[in-house]
Structure formats: structure tokens, C-alpha cells
Amino acid sequence: MTGARDGTSSLLDQRNTYAHAHGVARHDYQGALDAYEHAKRAVPRLAAADEVTAVVDTLSTARYLLACVRAELAGLPRPGNRREGGLGGL
């Protein structure tokens, strides 16, 4: 399977749109990429089960920032952050 049948075409189109975003959306997109990279690097270093929380928080931050990018590109307001006090983990 390739292209639209397996969703790859849509995913690539979405990444291309995000990569060419400007201003706040571009900043949020870069923040999401950085958060995903941080989580990826942290997983092999996990030494205890309770350390997983930090990785989950970082991934939540990345998902939130991508939601902000989607909203910005669609001309909608930024979504509310579920946690008071910021994005945590970054």
C-alpha cells in the first residue's frame, strides 16, 4: 500500500504544511519537534518506572503544540492547556 490508501500521502502533506508555517505556528511546530526528540532521547535512559511520567509529560506537550499549530493554520483560537502553570517537562 502506498499514498492515500495507507494515509502516507495525507501525513506527508500535513508535515509539509506544518514545516512551512510562519510566526507563532512555526514556533509551536518547532517546539513540538523538539519535545518529540527530547522524549525519544529520554526513553533509553529510563532507569525507573516513575521516570516515565516525565516522558509522558513531554509527549503531552508535543501533542498540545501540534494542536496549537492546527488551530493557527485553521484560523481558530489556541486550545486551552489542560494543566495550569505551563507546559511542564520543557
Secondary structure, DSSP 4 states (H G I P E B T S, - for coil): --GGGTTHHHHHHHHHHHHT--HHHHHHHHHHHHHHHHHHHHGGG--SGGGHHHHHHHHHHHHHHHHHHHHHHHT-PPPPPSSTTS----
